[in-house]
Amino acid sequence: MPLVPLHRIAQARSGDKGEGSNAGVIARSDAAYAFLKEHLTEERVRVHMAGINHGNVTRYDADNMRVLNFLLQDSLGGGGSASLKTDAQGKTHGLALLRMELDVPQVVLDATPEAAHPGETRAPGKGA
């Protein structure tokens, strides 16, 4: 299985929730969502985000939107105005999560479109 960054099969949004933050991972396909639902666990996210989050991680599934929403319960050092952290609202936490690398089956990659990149000049589906 190829080792790929999470951003190959998903995108993310994040923000503050009091003293913690949430990072919503949005799968790019049904195949990616099924894979992530099994492999992107609370424990895996907790380990990956250990440098940012010092508390528990809780996952909430939104199957109808292909979203896994992770609550990082102690990631903001007291929250927005009380924190001395550079990102006191957790806006970069989704991007940090997308850097996680996963062994993804080729069948999932084949079923999942890659993200469009700003300034891309080639037509979709065409080689470089």
KOLGU-4560 file (N, C-alpha, C; in nm, 3 decimals, padded with zeros to 5 digits):
<recs>
<n_xx: 00.085 n_yy: -00.119 n_zz: 00.000 ca_xx: 00.000 ca_yy: 00.000 ca_zz: 00.000 c_xx: 00.088 c_yy: 00.124 c_zz: 00.000 mol: A seq: 1 type: MET>
<n_xx: 00.053 n_yy: 00.222 n_zz: -00.080 ca_xx: 00.131 ca_yy: 00.346 ca_zz: -00.080 c_xx: 00.113 c_yy: 00.424 c_zz: 00.050 mol: A seq: 2 type: PRO>
<n_xx: 00.221 n_yy: 00.484 n_zz: 00.095 ca_xx: 00.218 ca_yy: 00.574 ca_zz: 00.211 c_xx: 00.194 c_yy: 00.714 c_zz: 00.157 mol: A seq: 3 type: LEU>
<n_xx: 00.081 n_yy: 00.774 n_zz: 00.192 ca_xx: 00.045 ca_yy: 00.905 ca_zz: 00.139 c_xx: 00.000 c_yy: 00.997 c_zz: 00.253 mol: A seq: 4 type: VAL>
<n_xx: 00.015 n_yy: 01.128 n_zz: 00.235 ca_xx: -00.038 ca_yy: 01.221 ca_zz: 00.336 c_xx: -00.191 c_yy: 01.219 c_zz: 00.333 mol: A seq: 5 type: PRO>
<n_xx: -00.251 n_yy: 01.242 n_zz: 00.448 ca_xx: -00.396 ca_yy: 01.244 ca_zz: 00.459 c_xx: -00.459 c_yy: 01.341 c_zz: 00.358 mol: A seq: 6 type: LEU>
<n_xx: -00.391 n_yy: 01.450 n_zz: 00.326 ca_xx: -00.450 ca_yy: 01.548 ca_zz: 00.233 c_xx: -00.470 c_yy: 01.492 c_zz: 00.093 mol: A seq: 7 type: HIS>
<n_xx: -00.412 n_yy: 01.375 n_zz: 00.062 ca_xx: -00.435 ca_yy: 01.312 ca_zz: -00.068 c_xx: -00.579 c_yy: 01.262 c_zz: -00.081 mol: A seq: 8 type: ARG>
<n_xx: -00.642 n_yy: 01.224 n_zz: 00.032 ca_xx: -00.777 ca_yy: 01.167 ca_zz: 00.025 c_xx: -00.881 c_yy: 01.247 c_zz: 00.104 mol: A seq: 9 type: ILE>
<n_xx: -00.837 n_yy: 01.360 n_zz: 00.164 ca_xx: -00.931 ca_yy: 01.437 ca_zz: 00.247 c_xx: -00.889 c_yy: 01.584 c_zz: 00.250 mol: A seq: 10 type: ALA>
<n_xx: -00.981 n_yy: 01.666 n_zz: 00.297 ca_xx: -00.952 ca_yy: 01.805 ca_zz: 00.329 c_xx: -00.995 c_yy: 01.829 c_zz: 00.473 mol: A seq: 11 type: GLN>
<n_xx: -00.971 n_yy: 01.946 n_zz: 00.527 ca_xx: -01.003 ca_yy: 01.970 ca_zz: 00.669 c_xx: -01.041 c_yy: 02.115 c_zz: 00.695 mol: A seq: 12 type: ALA>
<n_xx: -01.116 n_yy: 02.133 n_zz: 00.802 ca_xx: -01.149 ca_yy: 02.265 ca_zz: 00.858 c_xx: -01.130 c_yy: 02.254 c_zz: 01.008 mol: A seq: 13 type: ARG>
<n_xx: -01.085 n_yy: 02.362 n_zz: 01.068 ca_xx: -01.066 ca_yy: 02.357 ca_zz: 01.213 c_xx: -01.091 c_yy: 02.493 c_zz: 01.274 mol: A seq: 14 type: SER>
<n_xx: -01.108 n_yy: 02.492 n_zz: 01.406 ca_xx: -01.132 ca_yy: 02.615 ca_zz: 01.479 c_xx: -01.137 c_yy: 02.590 c_zz: 01.628 mol: A seq: 15 type: GLY>
<n_xx: -01.159 n_yy: 02.697 n_zz: 01.705 ca_xx: -01.154 ca_yy: 02.686 ca_zz: 01.850 c_xx: -01.288 c_yy: 02.642 c_zz: 01.908 mol: A seq: 16 type: ASP>
<n_xx: -01.278 n_yy: 02.571 n_zz: 02.018 ca_xx: -01.393 ca_yy: 02.528 ca_zz: 02.098 c_xx: -01.353 c_yy: 02.543 c_zz: 02.244 mol: A seq: 17 type: LYS>
<n_xx: -01.353 n_yy: 02.666 n_zz: 02.293 ca_xx: -01.312 ca_yy: 02.691 ca_zz: 02.432 c_xx: -01.163 c_yy: 02.668 c_zz: 02.448 mol: A seq: 18 type: GLY>
<n_xx: -01.126 n_yy: 02.580 n_zz: 02.539 ca_xx: -00.985 ca_yy: 02.549 ca_zz: 02.561 c_xx: -00.931 c_yy: 02.449 c_zz: 02.460 mol: A seq: 19 type: GLU>
<n_xx: -01.020 n_yy: 02.394 n_zz: 02.379 ca_xx: -00.979 ca_yy: 02.296 ca_zz: 02.279 c_xx: -01.007 c_yy: 02.345 c_zz: 02.140 mol: A seq: 20 type: GLY>
<n_xx: -00.981 n_yy: 02.258 n_zz: 02.045 ca_xx: -01.011 ca_yy: 02.289 ca_zz: 01.906 c_xx: -01.077 c_yy: 02.168 c_zz: 01.842 mol: A seq: 21 type: SER>
<n_xx: -01.139 n_yy: 02.192 n_zz: 01.730 ca_xx: -01.191 ca_yy: 02.079 ca_zz: 01.654 c_xx: -01.127 c_yy: 02.081 c_zz: 01.516 mol: A seq: 22 type: ASN>
<n_xx: -01.110 n_yy: 01.961 n_zz: 01.461 ca_xx: -01.059 ca_yy: 01.946 ca_zz: 01.325 c_xx: -01.152 c_yy: 01.849 c_zz: 01.253 mol: A seq: 23 type: ALA>
<n_xx: -01.225 n_yy: 01.900 n_zz: 01.156 ca_xx: -01.314 ca_yy: 01.818 ca_zz: 01.077 c_xx: -01.241 c_yy: 01.769 c_zz: 00.953 mol: A seq: 24 type: GLY>
<n_xx: -01.237 n_yy: 01.638 n_zz: 00.934 ca_xx: -01.171 ca_yy: 01.577 ca_zz: 00.819 c_xx: -01.281 c_yy: 01.535 c_zz: 00.721 mol: A seq: 25 type: VAL>
<n_xx: -01.276 n_yy: 01.588 n_zz: 00.600 ca_xx: -01.379 ca_yy: 01.567 ca_zz: 00.499 c_xx: -01.321 c_yy: 01.477 c_zz: 00.390 mol: A seq: 26 type: ILE>
<n_xx: -01.372 n_yy: 01.357 n_zz: 00.378 ca_xx: -01.322 ca_yy: 01.261 ca_zz: 00.279 c_xx: -01.360 c_yy: 01.307 c_zz: 00.138 mol: A seq: 27 type: ALA>
<n_xx: -01.271 n_yy: 01.282 n_zz: 00.042 ca_xx: -01.293 ca_yy: 01.321 ca_zz: -00.097 c_xx: -01.377 c_yy: 01.219 c_zz: -00.175 mol: A seq: 28 type: ARG>
<n_xx: -01.406 n_yy: 01.102 n_zz: -00.118 ca_xx: -01.486 ca_yy: 01.000 ca_zz: -00.186 c_xx: -01.548 c_yy: 00.908 c_zz: -00.082 mol: A seq: 29 type: SER>
<n_xx: -01.645 n_yy: 00.830 n_zz: -00.126 ca_xx: -01.705 ca_yy: 00.730 ca_zz: -00.036 c_xx: -01.601 c_yy: 00.627 c_zz: 00.006 mol: A seq: 30 type: ASP>
<n_xx: -01.515 n_yy: 00.588 n_zz: -00.088 ca_xx: -01.410 ca_yy: 00.490 ca_zz: -00.056 c_xx: -01.314 c_yy: 00.546 c_zz: 00.049 mol: A seq: 31 type: ALA>
<n_xx: -01.278 n_yy: 00.672 n_zz: 00.035 ca_xx: -01.187 ca_yy: 00.735 ca_zz: 00.132 c_xx: -01.254 c_yy: 00.744 c_zz: 00.269 mol: A seq: 32 type: ALA>
<n_xx: -01.383 n_yy: 00.777 n_zz: 00.270 ca_xx: -01.453 ca_yy: 00.787 ca_zz: 00.398 c_xx: -01.458 c_yy: 00.652 c_zz: 00.469 mol: A seq: 33 type: TYR>
<n_xx: -01.489 n_yy: 00.546 n_zz: 00.395 ca_xx: -01.494 ca_yy: 00.413 ca_zz: 00.456 c_xx: -01.357 c_yy: 00.375 c_zz: 00.512 mol: A seq: 34 type: ALA>
<n_xx: -01.251 n_yy: 00.406 n_zz: 00.439 ca_xx: -01.116 ca_yy: 00.377 ca_zz: 00.486 c_xx: -01.084 c_yy: 00.459 c_zz: 00.611 mol: A seq: 35 type: PHE>
<n_xx: -01.112 n_yy: 00.589 n_zz: 00.607 ca_xx: -01.080 ca_yy: 00.676 ca_zz: 00.720 c_xx: -01.161 c_yy: 00.640 c_zz: 00.844 mol: A seq: 36 type: LEU>
<n_xx: -01.285 n_yy: 00.603 n_zz: 00.825 ca_xx: -01.369 ca_yy: 00.568 ca_zz: 00.939 c_xx: -01.309 c_yy: 00.450 c_zz: 01.017 mol: A seq: 37 type: LYS>
<n_xx: -01.242 n_yy: 00.361 n_zz: 00.945 ca_xx: -01.180 ca_yy: 00.246 ca_zz: 01.010 c_xx: -01.041 c_yy: 00.277 c_zz: 01.065 mol: A seq: 38 type: GLU>
<n_xx: -00.964 n_yy: 00.360 n_zz: 00.994 ca_xx: -00.822 ca_yy: 00.377 ca_zz: 01.027 c_xx: -00.784 c_yy: 00.509 c_zz: 01.094 mol: A seq: 39 type: HIS>
<n_xx: -00.866 n_yy: 00.612 n_zz: 01.081 ca_xx: -00.834 ca_yy: 00.741 ca_zz: 01.144 c_xx: -00.903 c_yy: 00.746 c_zz: 01.280 mol: A seq: 40 type: LEU>
<n_xx: -00.839 n_yy: 00.685 n_zz: 01.377 ca_xx: -00.897 ca_yy: 00.667 ca_zz: 01.510 c_xx: -00.861 c_yy: 00.783 c_zz: 01.602 mol: A seq: 41 type: THR>
<n_xx: -00.932 n_yy: 00.791 n_zz: 01.713 ca_xx: -00.900 ca_yy: 00.890 ca_zz: 01.816 c_xx: -00.756 c_yy: 00.874 c_zz: 01.863 mol: A seq: 42 type: GLU>
<n_xx: -00.713 n_yy: 00.752 n_zz: 01.884 ca_xx: -00.577 ca_yy: 00.727 ca_zz: 01.932 c_xx: -00.472 c_yy: 00.772 c_zz: 01.830 mol: A seq: 43 type: GLU>
<n_xx: -00.498 n_yy: 00.742 n_zz: 01.704 ca_xx: -00.402 ca_yy: 00.781 ca_zz: 01.600 c_xx: -00.391 c_yy: 00.934 c_zz: 01.591 mol: A seq: 44 type: ARG>
<n_xx: -00.503 n_yy: 01.002 n_zz: 01.599 ca_xx: -00.502 ca_yy: 01.149 ca_zz: 01.597 c_xx: -00.435 c_yy: 01.202 c_zz: 01.723 mol: A seq: 45 type: VAL>
<n_xx: -00.463 n_yy: 01.142 n_zz: 01.839 ca_xx: -00.401 ca_yy: 01.187 ca_zz: 01.964 c_xx: -00.249 c_yy: 01.179 c_zz: 01.954 mol: A seq: 46 type: ARG>
<n_xx: -00.197 n_yy: 01.069 n_zz: 01.903 ca_xx: -00.052 ca_yy: 01.053 ca_zz: 01.890 c_xx: 00.005 c_yy: 01.154 c_zz: 01.790 mol: A seq: 47 type: VAL>
<n_xx: -00.061 n_yy: 01.170 n_zz: 01.676 ca_xx: -00.012 ca_yy: 01.263 ca_zz: 01.574 c_xx: -00.012 c_yy: 01.408 c_zz: 01.623 mol: A seq: 48 type: HIS>
<n_xx: -00.111 n_yy: 01.445 n_zz: 01.702 ca_xx: -00.127 ca_yy: 01.583 ca_zz: 01.747 c_xx: -00.071 c_yy: 01.606 c_zz: 01.888 mol: A seq: 49 type: MET>
<n_xx: 00.009 n_yy: 01.515 n_zz: 01.939 ca_xx: 00.059 ca_yy: 01.522 ca_zz: 02.078 c_xx: 00.139 c_yy: 01.650 c_zz: 02.105 mol: A seq: 50 type: ALA>
<n_xx: 00.205 n_yy: 01.705 n_zz: 02.007 ca_xx: 00.281 ca_yy: 01.829 ca_zz: 02.027 c_xx: 00.192 c_yy: 01.951 c_zz: 02.042 mol: A seq: 51 type: GLY>
<n_xx: 00.067 n_yy: 01.940 n_zz: 01.999 ca_xx: -00.029 ca_yy: 02.051 ca_zz: 02.005 c_xx: -00.131 c_yy: 02.029 c_zz: 02.116 mol: A seq: 52 type: ILE>
<n_xx: -00.180 n_yy: 01.905 n_zz: 02.126 ca_xx: -00.290 ca_yy: 01.873 ca_zz: 02.216 c_xx: -00.240 c_yy: 01.793 c_zz: 02.335 mol: A seq: 53 type: ASN>
<n_xx: -00.275 n_yy: 01.837 n_zz: 02.456 ca_xx: -00.229 ca_yy: 01.769 ca_zz: 02.577 c_xx: -00.342 c_yy: 01.696 c_zz: 02.649 mol: A seq: 54 type: HIS>
<n_xx: -00.458 n_yy: 01.688 n_zz: 02.585 ca_xx: -00.573 ca_yy: 01.621 ca_zz: 02.646 c_xx: -00.625 c_yy: 01.509 c_zz: 02.560 mol: A seq: 55 type: GLY>
<n_xx: -00.747 n_yy: 01.470 n_zz: 02.588 ca_xx: -00.812 ca_yy: 01.362 ca_zz: 02.513 c_xx: -00.853 c_yy: 01.408 c_zz: 02.374 mol: A seq: 56 type: ASN>
<n_xx: -00.879 n_yy: 01.311 n_zz: 02.290 ca_xx: -00.933 ca_yy: 01.335 ca_zz: 02.156 c_xx: -01.062 c_yy: 01.256 c_zz: 02.145 mol: A seq: 57 type: VAL>
<n_xx: -01.168 n_yy: 01.321 n_zz: 02.100 ca_xx: -01.297 ca_yy: 01.255 ca_zz: 02.081 c_xx: -01.337 c_yy: 01.271 c_zz: 01.935 mol: A seq: 58 type: THR>
<n_xx: -01.384 n_yy: 01.163 n_zz: 01.874 ca_xx: -01.426 ca_yy: 01.166 ca_zz: 01.734 c_xx: -01.577 c_yy: 01.159 c_zz: 01.724 mol: A seq: 59 type: ARG>
<n_xx: -01.633 n_yy: 01.243 n_zz: 01.637 ca_xx: -01.775 ca_yy: 01.241 ca_zz: 01.604 c_xx: -01.788 c_yy: 01.217 c_zz: 01.455 mol: A seq: 60 type: TYR>
<n_xx: -01.871 n_yy: 01.119 n_zz: 01.417 ca_xx: -01.889 ca_yy: 01.085 ca_zz: 01.276 c_xx: -02.014 c_yy: 01.152 c_zz: 01.221 mol: A seq: 61 type: ASP>
<n_xx: -02.001 n_yy: 01.206 n_zz: 01.100 ca_xx: -02.115 ca_yy: 01.262 ca_zz: 01.027 c_xx: -02.119 c_yy: 01.191 c_zz: 00.892 mol: A seq: 62 type: ALA>
<n_xx: -02.176 n_yy: 01.072 n_zz: 00.891 ca_xx: -02.175 ca_yy: 00.987 ca_zz: 00.773 c_xx: -02.237 c_yy: 01.055 c_zz: 00.650 mol: A seq: 63 type: ASP>
<n_xx: -02.344 n_yy: 01.130 n_zz: 00.671 ca_xx: -02.414 ca_yy: 01.191 ca_zz: 00.557 c_xx: -02.330 c_yy: 01.299 c_zz: 00.488 mol: A seq: 64 type: ASN>
<n_xx: -02.223 n_yy: 01.346 n_zz: 00.553 ca_xx: -02.135 ca_yy: 01.447 ca_zz: 00.492 c_xx: -01.994 c_yy: 01.394 c_zz: 00.469 mol: A seq: 65 type: MET>
<n_xx: -01.970 n_yy: 01.266 n_zz: 00.499 ca_xx: -01.837 ca_yy: 01.205 ca_zz: 00.488 c_xx: -01.735 c_yy: 01.281 c_zz: 00.572 mol: A seq: 66 type: ARG>
<n_xx: -01.774 n_yy: 01.314 n_zz: 00.696 ca_xx: -01.689 ca_yy: 01.393 ca_zz: 00.785 c_xx: -01.661 c_yy: 01.316 c_zz: 00.914 mol: A seq: 67 type: VAL>
<n_xx: -01.536 n_yy: 01.321 n_zz: 00.957 ca_xx: -01.496 ca_yy: 01.277 ca_zz: 01.091 c_xx: -01.449 c_yy: 01.404 c_zz: 01.163 mol: A seq: 68 type: LEU>
<n_xx: -01.517 n_yy: 01.439 n_zz: 01.270 ca_xx: -01.484 ca_yy: 01.562 ca_zz: 01.343 c_xx: -01.414 c_yy: 01.524 c_zz: 01.473 mol: A seq: 69 type: ASN>
<n_xx: -01.293 n_yy: 01.574 n_zz: 01.491 ca_xx: -01.213 ca_yy: 01.543 ca_zz: 01.610 c_xx: -01.209 c_yy: 01.664 c_zz: 01.702 mol: A seq: 70 type: PHE>
<n_xx: -01.244 n_yy: 01.641 n_zz: 01.828 ca_xx: -01.234 ca_yy: 01.745 ca_zz: 01.930 c_xx: -01.104 c_yy: 01.721 c_zz: 02.006 mol: A seq: 71 type: LEU>
<n_xx: -01.011 n_yy: 01.817 n_zz: 01.997 ca_xx: -00.883 ca_yy: 01.812 ca_zz: 02.069 c_xx: -00.906 c_yy: 01.892 c_zz: 02.197 mol: A seq: 72 type: LEU>
<n_xx: -00.917 n_yy: 01.825 n_zz: 02.310 ca_xx: -00.974 ca_yy: 01.885 ca_zz: 02.429 c_xx: -00.881 c_yy: 01.978 c_zz: 02.508 mol: A seq: 73 type: GLN>
<n_xx: -00.753 n_yy: 01.978 n_zz: 02.480 ca_xx: -00.662 ca_yy: 02.070 ca_zz: 02.550 c_xx: -00.552 c_yy: 02.114 c_zz: 02.454 mol: A seq: 74 type: ASP>
<n_xx: -00.591 n_yy: 02.188 n_zz: 02.352 ca_xx: -00.497 ca_yy: 02.225 ca_zz: 02.247 c_xx: -00.470 c_yy: 02.375 c_zz: 02.235 mol: A seq: 75 type: SER>
<n_xx: -00.541 n_yy: 02.455 n_zz: 02.313 ca_xx: -00.530 ca_yy: 02.600 ca_zz: 02.295 c_xx: -00.475 c_yy: 02.676 c_zz: 02.415 mol: A seq: 76 type: LEU>
<n_xx: -00.430 n_yy: 02.607 n_zz: 02.515 ca_xx: -00.367 ca_yy: 02.676 ca_zz: 02.628 c_xx: -00.457 c_yy: 02.775 c_zz: 02.699 mol: A seq: 77 type: GLY>
<n_xx: -00.584 n_yy: 02.739 n_zz: 02.715 ca_xx: -00.677 ca_yy: 02.826 ca_zz: 02.786 c_xx: -00.780 c_yy: 02.893 c_zz: 02.697 mol: A seq: 78 type: GLY>
<n_xx: -00.762 n_yy: 02.888 n_zz: 02.566 ca_xx: -00.858 ca_yy: 02.947 ca_zz: 02.473 c_xx: -00.817 c_yy: 03.083 c_zz: 02.424 mol: A seq: 79 type: GLY>
<n_xx: -00.883 n_yy: 03.128 n_zz: 02.319 ca_xx: -00.856 ca_yy: 03.251 ca_zz: 02.247 c_xx: -00.785 c_yy: 03.363 c_zz: 02.320 mol: A seq: 80 type: GLY>
<n_xx: -00.854 n_yy: 03.438 n_zz: 02.403 ca_xx: -00.794 ca_yy: 03.555 ca_zz: 02.467 c_xx: -00.706 c_yy: 03.521 c_zz: 02.586 mol: A seq: 81 type: SER>
<n_xx: -00.715 n_yy: 03.399 n_zz: 02.639 ca_xx: -00.634 ca_yy: 03.362 ca_zz: 02.756 c_xx: -00.502 c_yy: 03.295 c_zz: 02.717 mol: A seq: 82 type: ALA>
<n_xx: -00.489 n_yy: 03.260 n_zz: 02.590 ca_xx: -00.375 ca_yy: 03.180 ca_zz: 02.548 c_xx: -00.259 c_yy: 03.266 c_zz: 02.499 mol: A seq: 83 type: SER>
<n_xx: -00.138 n_yy: 03.217 n_zz: 02.521 ca_xx: -00.018 ca_yy: 03.281 ca_zz: 02.467 c_xx: 00.028 c_yy: 03.210 c_zz: 02.340 mol: A seq: 84 type: LEU>
<n_xx: -00.047 n_yy: 03.111 n_zz: 02.294 ca_xx: -00.010 ca_yy: 03.037 ca_zz: 02.173 c_xx: -00.027 c_yy: 03.125 c_zz: 02.050 mol: A seq: 85 type: LYS>
<n_xx: 00.056 n_yy: 03.098 n_zz: 01.949 ca_xx: 00.050 ca_yy: 03.173 ca_zz: 01.824 c_xx: -00.085 c_yy: 03.155 c_zz: 01.756 mol: A seq: 86 type: THR>
<n_xx: -00.137 n_yy: 03.033 n_zz: 01.755 ca_xx: -00.266 ca_yy: 03.005 ca_zz: 01.693 c_xx: -00.367 c_yy: 02.973 c_zz: 01.802 mol: A seq: 87 type: ASP>
<n_xx: -00.416 n_yy: 03.075 n_zz: 01.870 ca_xx: -00.505 ca_yy: 03.056 ca_zz: 01.985 c_xx: -00.646 c_yy: 03.016 c_zz: 01.944 mol: A seq: 88 type: ALA>
<n_xx: -00.678 n_yy: 03.018 n_zz: 01.815 ca_xx: -00.809 ca_yy: 02.974 ca_zz: 01.769 c_xx: -00.805 c_yy: 02.840 c_zz: 01.697 mol: A seq: 89 type: GLN>
<n_xx: -00.690 n_yy: 02.777 n_zz: 01.687 ca_xx: -00.680 ca_yy: 02.643 ca_zz: 01.629 c_xx: -00.703 c_yy: 02.636 c_zz: 01.479 mol: A seq: 90 type: GLY>
<n_xx: -00.686 n_yy: 02.747 n_zz: 01.409 ca_xx: -00.713 ca_yy: 02.749 ca_zz: 01.265 c_xx: -00.617 c_yy: 02.662 c_zz: 01.186 mol: A seq: 91 type: LYS>
<n_xx: -00.499 n_yy: 02.636 n_zz: 01.237 ca_xx: -00.401 ca_yy: 02.555 ca_zz: 01.164 c_xx: -00.405 c_yy: 02.408 c_zz: 01.203 mol: A seq: 92 type: THR>
<n_xx: -00.488 n_yy: 02.371 n_zz: 01.297 ca_xx: -00.488 ca_yy: 02.233 ca_zz: 01.346 c_xx: -00.536 c_yy: 02.135 c_zz: 01.240 mol: A seq: 93 type: HIS>
<n_xx: -00.629 n_yy: 02.174 n_zz: 01.155 ca_xx: -00.672 ca_yy: 02.088 ca_zz: 01.045 c_xx: -00.558 c_yy: 02.063 c_zz: 00.948 mol: A seq: 94 type: GLY>
<n_xx: -00.482 n_yy: 02.167 n_zz: 00.917 ca_xx: -00.367 ca_yy: 02.150 ca_zz: 00.828 c_xx: -00.262 c_yy: 02.059 c_zz: 00.890 mol: A seq: 95 type: LEU>
<n_xx: -00.240 n_yy: 02.072 n_zz: 01.019 ca_xx: -00.145 ca_yy: 01.983 ca_zz: 01.086 c_xx: -00.191 c_yy: 01.838 c_zz: 01.077 mol: A seq: 96 type: ALA>
<n_xx: -00.319 n_yy: 01.815 n_zz: 01.092 ca_xx: -00.372 ca_yy: 01.679 ca_zz: 01.083 c_xx: -00.356 c_yy: 01.623 c_zz: 00.942 mol: A seq: 97 type: LEU>
<n_xx: -00.373 n_yy: 01.707 n_zz: 00.840 ca_xx: -00.362 ca_yy: 01.661 ca_zz: 00.701 c_xx: -00.220 c_yy: 01.618 c_zz: 00.665 mol: A seq: 98 type: LEU>
<n_xx: -00.122 n_yy: 01.651 n_zz: 00.747 ca_xx: 00.016 ca_yy: 01.608 ca_zz: 00.723 c_xx: 00.042 c_yy: 01.464 c_zz: 00.768 mol: A seq: 99 type: ARG>
<n_xx: -00.053 n_yy: 01.405 n_zz: 00.841 ca_xx: -00.039 ca_yy: 01.266 ca_zz: 00.884 c_xx: -00.026 c_yy: 01.176 c_zz: 00.761 mol: A seq: 100 type: MET>
<n_xx: 00.065 n_yy: 01.078 n_zz: 00.769 ca_xx: 00.081 ca_yy: 00.983 ca_zz: 00.660 c_xx: 00.013 c_yy: 00.851 c_zz: 00.695 mol: A seq: 101 type: GLU>
<n_xx: -00.054 n_yy: 00.795 n_zz: 00.594 ca_xx: -00.129 ca_yy: 00.671 ca_zz: 00.611 c_xx: -00.096 c_yy: 00.575 c_zz: 00.497 mol: A seq: 102 type: LEU>
<n_xx: -00.097 n_yy: 00.445 n_zz: 00.527 ca_xx: -00.088 ca_yy: 00.342 ca_zz: 00.424 c_xx: -00.228 c_yy: 00.324 c_zz: 00.367 mol: A seq: 103 type: ASP>
<n_xx: -00.248 n_yy: 00.370 n_zz: 00.243 ca_xx: -00.381 ca_yy: 00.371 ca_zz: 00.182 c_xx: -00.383 c_yy: 00.271 c_zz: 00.067 mol: A seq: 104 type: VAL>
<n_xx: -00.481 n_yy: 00.182 n_zz: 00.065 ca_xx: -00.491 ca_yy: 00.087 ca_zz: -00.046 c_xx: -00.505 c_yy: 00.159 c_zz: -00.181 mol: A seq: 105 type: PRO>
<n_xx: -00.444 n_yy: 00.102 n_zz: -00.283 ca_xx: -00.448 ca_yy: 00.163 ca_zz: -00.416 c_xx: -00.592 c_yy: 00.179 c_zz: -00.465 mol: A seq: 106 type: GLN>
<n_xx: -00.680 n_yy: 00.084 n_zz: -00.431 ca_xx: -00.819 ca_yy: 00.093 ca_zz: -00.474 c_xx: -00.886 c_yy: 00.219 c_zz: -00.418 mol: A seq: 107 type: VAL>
<n_xx: -00.850 n_yy: 00.259 n_zz: -00.297 ca_xx: -00.904 ca_yy: 00.382 ca_zz: -00.238 c_xx: -00.849 c_yy: 00.504 c_zz: -00.312 mol: A seq: 108 type: VAL>
<n_xx: -00.719 n_yy: 00.503 n_zz: -00.340 ca_xx: -00.659 ca_yy: 00.615 ca_zz: -00.414 c_xx: -00.721 c_yy: 00.629 c_zz: -00.553 mol: A seq: 109 type: LEU>
<n_xx: -00.742 n_yy: 00.516 n_zz: -00.621 ca_xx: -00.800 ca_yy: 00.519 ca_zz: -00.756 c_xx: -00.942 c_yy: 00.574 c_zz: -00.755 mol: A seq: 110 type: ASP>
<n_xx: -01.015 n_yy: 00.553 n_zz: -00.646 ca_xx: -01.154 ca_yy: 00.599 ca_zz: -00.636 c_xx: -01.166 c_yy: 00.742 c_zz: -00.583 mol: A seq: 111 type: ALA>
<n_xx: -01.053 n_yy: 00.805 n_zz: -00.551 ca_xx: -01.056 ca_yy: 00.935 ca_zz: -00.485 c_xx: -00.984 c_yy: 01.039 c_zz: -00.569 mol: A seq: 112 type: THR>
<n_xx: -01.057 n_yy: 01.143 n_zz: -00.612 ca_xx: -00.992 ca_yy: 01.248 ca_zz: -00.692 c_xx: -00.891 c_yy: 01.327 c_zz: -00.608 mol: A seq: 113 type: PRO>
<n_xx: -00.784 n_yy: 01.368 n_zz: -00.673 ca_xx: -00.686 ca_yy: 01.453 ca_zz: -00.605 c_xx: -00.742 c_yy: 01.594 c_zz: -00.597 mol: A seq: 114 type: GLU>
<n_xx: -00.691 n_yy: 01.671 n_zz: -00.504 ca_xx: -00.734 ca_yy: 01.810 ca_zz: -00.487 c_xx: -00.685 c_yy: 01.893 c_zz: -00.604 mol: A seq: 115 type: ALA>
<n_xx: -00.765 n_yy: 01.988 n_zz: -00.645 ca_xx: -00.721 ca_yy: 02.085 ca_zz: -00.744 c_xx: -00.627 c_yy: 02.183 c_zz: -00.674 mol: A seq: 116 type: ALA>
<n_xx: -00.525 n_yy: 02.223 n_zz: -00.742 ca_xx: -00.429 ca_yy: 02.315 ca_zz: -00.683 c_xx: -00.443 c_yy: 02.452 c_zz: -00.749 mol: A seq: 117 type: HIS>
<n_xx: -00.443 n_yy: 02.560 n_zz: -00.672 ca_xx: -00.452 ca_yy: 02.693 ca_zz: -00.728 c_xx: -00.340 c_yy: 02.716 c_zz: -00.830 mol: A seq: 118 type: PRO>
<n_xx: -00.375 n_yy: 02.772 n_zz: -00.944 ca_xx: -00.275 ca_yy: 02.803 ca_zz: -01.046 c_xx: -00.240 c_yy: 02.685 c_zz: -01.135 mol: A seq: 119 type: GLY>
<n_xx: -00.308 n_yy: 02.572 n_zz: -01.116 ca_xx: -00.279 ca_yy: 02.456 ca_zz: -01.199 c_xx: -00.319 c_yy: 02.485 c_zz: -01.343 mol: A seq: 120 type: GLU>
<n_xx: -00.230 n_yy: 02.456 n_zz: -01.437 ca_xx: -00.255 ca_yy: 02.490 ca_zz: -01.575 c_xx: -00.296 c_yy: 02.371 c_zz: -01.661 mol: A seq: 121 type: THR>
<n_xx: -00.274 n_yy: 02.249 n_zz: -01.615 ca_xx: -00.311 ca_yy: 02.134 ca_zz: -01.697 c_xx: -00.459 c_yy: 02.102 c_zz: -01.677 mol: A seq: 122 type: ARG>
<n_xx: -00.518 n_yy: 02.043 n_zz: -01.776 ca_xx: -00.658 ca_yy: 02.005 ca_zz: -01.768 c_xx: -00.674 c_yy: 01.889 c_zz: -01.672 mol: A seq: 123 type: ALA>
<n_xx: -00.787 n_yy: 01.880 n_zz: -01.602 ca_xx: -00.809 ca_yy: 01.768 ca_zz: -01.511 c_xx: -00.798 c_yy: 01.636 c_zz: -01.586 mol: A seq: 124 type: PRO>
<n_xx: -00.733 n_yy: 01.539 n_zz: -01.524 ca_xx: -00.719 ca_yy: 01.407 ca_zz: -01.584 c_xx: -00.607 c_yy: 01.394 c_zz: -01.683 mol: A seq: 125 type: GLY>
<n_xx: -00.536 n_yy: 01.502 n_zz: -01.712 ca_xx: -00.426 ca_yy: 01.500 ca_zz: -01.807 c_xx: -00.295 c_yy: 01.490 c_zz: -01.733 mol: A seq: 126 type: LYS>
<n_xx: -00.196 n_yy: 01.432 n_zz: -01.796 ca_xx: -00.063 ca_yy: 01.422 ca_zz: -01.737 c_xx: 00.005 c_yy: 01.557 c_zz: -01.732 mol: A seq: 127 type: GLY>
<n_xx: 00.117 n_yy: 01.563 n_zz: -01.661 ca_xx: 00.191 ca_yy: 01.689 ca_zz: -01.646 c_xx: 00.259 c_yy: 01.728 c_zz: -01.774 mol: A seq: 128 type: ALA>
</recs>
